[in-house]
Amino acid sequence: MPTTAPTVTLAHGAAMPRLGLGTWPMDDAEAERVVAEAVGLGYRLVDTAENYRNERGVGLGLKASGAAREDLFVTTKFNREWHGVELAAEACERSLDRLGLDYLDLLLIHWPNPQHGQYVEAWRGLARLLDAGRVKAIGTSNFKPAHLDRIIEATGVVPDVNQIQLSPLTTRPASRAYDEERGIVTQSWSPIGGQGGAVREHPTVTALAEKYGRTPVQIVLRWHLDLGLAVVPKTTSAERLRANLDVFDFALEEADVAALSALDRGEGEAADSDAFGH
């Protein structure tokens, strides 16, 4: 039997795998191949977005995998043009059509876009979709505590997940503490620090890889898990797909978790969601 990630129970009851497959910037053809391969290896969570332009490929890959729909956890996200109560419903239906699915496990507002000023209405729309059963869980992506305050105060509905840019170089302690206090699961995107090798090649990371007999990426993924985070690393390599999932049979010592957290360069390393978004 392939390894599968343990799950965390979200606020509205869905069971989400703590580690899944990120799919940006795969195109449809690559997503179809990699998703099918990943599910065969034991991945159950696949993360996509309208803005990635690969939902069709992700859906074809899920179908090709032969896995039962109820065994899969599919996340997607929508852009600011759908920030509205009815618009969010339309965004959901369009994503479902591209994915070839009849419900989503998790739907996220991709960016708050505060200048656009409609993310509260988008959140109202997500709450309706949750009530209607079109989605099993709802959440946010790239929301700061101030953005989360607004949607929770306006609706009384707390997100299941807040997906944010987070790595040992960008540890986001204020966001993590806010989410934990409210029962929101923090999910890390760009968990290894993006395209450059600054995290993988950092002497602290390579020393720990040697200590534990693991790859640098496995050390970093285990750091996320030991902090109680969920994580969606992206890779297109079968070897790395296997390695990324093979992180549930060890844990880092507390001092080593702290040493990795000490690499933090501050909030300035993360994309500023007050200024950037789509």
Secondary structure in CASP SS format (residue, H / E / C, confidence):
PFRMAT SS
TARGET T0000
AUTHOR 0000-0000-0000
METHOD secondary structure of the structure
MODEL  1
M C 1.00
P C 1.00
T C 1.00
T C 1.00
A C 1.00
P C 1.00
T E 1.00
V E 1.00
T E 1.00
L C 1.00
A C 1.00
H C 1.00
G C 1.00
A C 1.00
A E 1.00
M E 1.00
P E 1.00
R C 1.00
L E 1.00
G C 1.00
L E 1.00
G E 1.00
T C 1.00
W C 1.00
P C 1.00
M C 1.00
D C 1.00
D H 1.00
A H 1.00
E H 1.00
A H 1.00
E H 1.00
R H 1.00
V H 1.00
V H 1.00
A H 1.00
E H 1.00
A H 1.00
V H 1.00
G H 1.00
L H 1.00
G C 1.00
Y C 1.00
R C 1.00
L E 1.00
V E 1.00
D E 1.00
T C 1.00
A C 1.00
E H 1.00
N H 1.00
Y H 1.00
R C 1.00
N C 1.00
E H 1.00
R H 1.00
G H 1.00
V H 1.00
G H 1.00
L H 1.00
G H 1.00
L H 1.00
K H 1.00
A H 1.00
S H 1.00
G C 1.00
A C 1.00
A C 1.00
R H 1.00
E H 1.00
D H 1.00
L C 1.00
F E 1.00
V E 1.00
T E 1.00
T E 1.00
K E 1.00
F E 1.00
N C 1.00
R H 1.00
E H 1.00
W H 1.00
H C 1.00
G C 1.00
V H 1.00
E H 1.00
L H 1.00
A H 1.00
A H 1.00
E H 1.00
A H 1.00
C H 1.00
E H 1.00
R H 1.00
S H 1.00
L H 1.00
D H 1.00
R H 1.00
L H 1.00
G C 1.00
L C 1.00
D C 1.00
Y C 1.00
L E 1.00
D C 1.00
L E 1.00
L E 1.00
L E 1.00
I E 1.00
H C 1.00
W C 1.00
P C 1.00
N C 1.00
P C 1.00
Q C 1.00
H C 1.00
G C 1.00
Q C 1.00
Y H 1.00
V H 1.00
E H 1.00
A H 1.00
W H 1.00
R H 1.00
G H 1.00
L H 1.00
A H 1.00
R H 1.00
L H 1.00
L H 1.00
D H 1.00
A H 1.00
G C 1.00
R C 1.00
V E 1.00
K C 1.00
A C 1.00
I E 1.00
G E 1.00
T E 1.00
S E 1.00
N C 1.00
F C 1.00
K C 1.00
P H 1.00
A H 1.00
H H 1.00
L H 1.00
D H 1.00
R H 1.00
I H 1.00
I H 1.00
E H 1.00
A H 1.00
T H 1.00
G C 1.00
V C 1.00
V C 1.00
P C 1.00
D C 1.00
V E 1.00
N E 1.00
Q E 1.00
I E 1.00
Q E 1.00
L C 1.00
S E 1.00
P C 1.00
L C 1.00
T E 1.00
T C 1.00
R C 1.00
P H 1.00
A H 1.00
S H 1.00
R H 1.00
A H 1.00
Y H 1.00
D H 1.00
E H 1.00
E H 1.00
R C 1.00
G C 1.00
I C 1.00
V E 1.00
T E 1.00
Q E 1.00
S E 1.00
W E 1.00
S C 1.00
P C 1.00
I C 1.00
G C 1.00
G C 1.00
Q C 1.00
G C 1.00
G C 1.00
A C 1.00
V C 1.00
R C 1.00
E C 1.00
H C 1.00
P H 1.00
T H 1.00
V H 1.00
T H 1.00
A H 1.00
L H 1.00
A H 1.00
E H 1.00
K H 1.00
Y H 1.00
G C 1.00
R C 1.00
T C 1.00
P H 1.00
V H 1.00
Q H 1.00
I H 1.00
V H 1.00
L H 1.00
R H 1.00
W H 1.00
H H 1.00
L H 1.00
D H 1.00
L C 1.00
G C 1.00
L C 1.00
A E 1.00
V E 1.00
V C 1.00
P C 1.00
K C 1.00
T C 1.00
T C 1.00
S C 1.00
A H 1.00
E H 1.00
R H 1.00
L H 1.00
R H 1.00
A H 1.00
N H 1.00
L H 1.00
D C 1.00
V C 1.00
F C 1.00
D C 1.00
F C 1.00
A C 1.00
L C 1.00
E C 1.00
E H 1.00
A H 1.00
D H 1.00
V H 1.00
A H 1.00
A H 1.00
L H 1.00
S H 1.00
A C 1.00
L C 1.00
D C 1.00
R C 1.00
G C 1.00
E H 1.00
G H 1.00
E H 1.00
A C 1.00
A C 1.00
D C 1.00
S C 1.00
D C 1.00
A C 1.00
F C 1.00
G C 1.00
H C 1.00
END
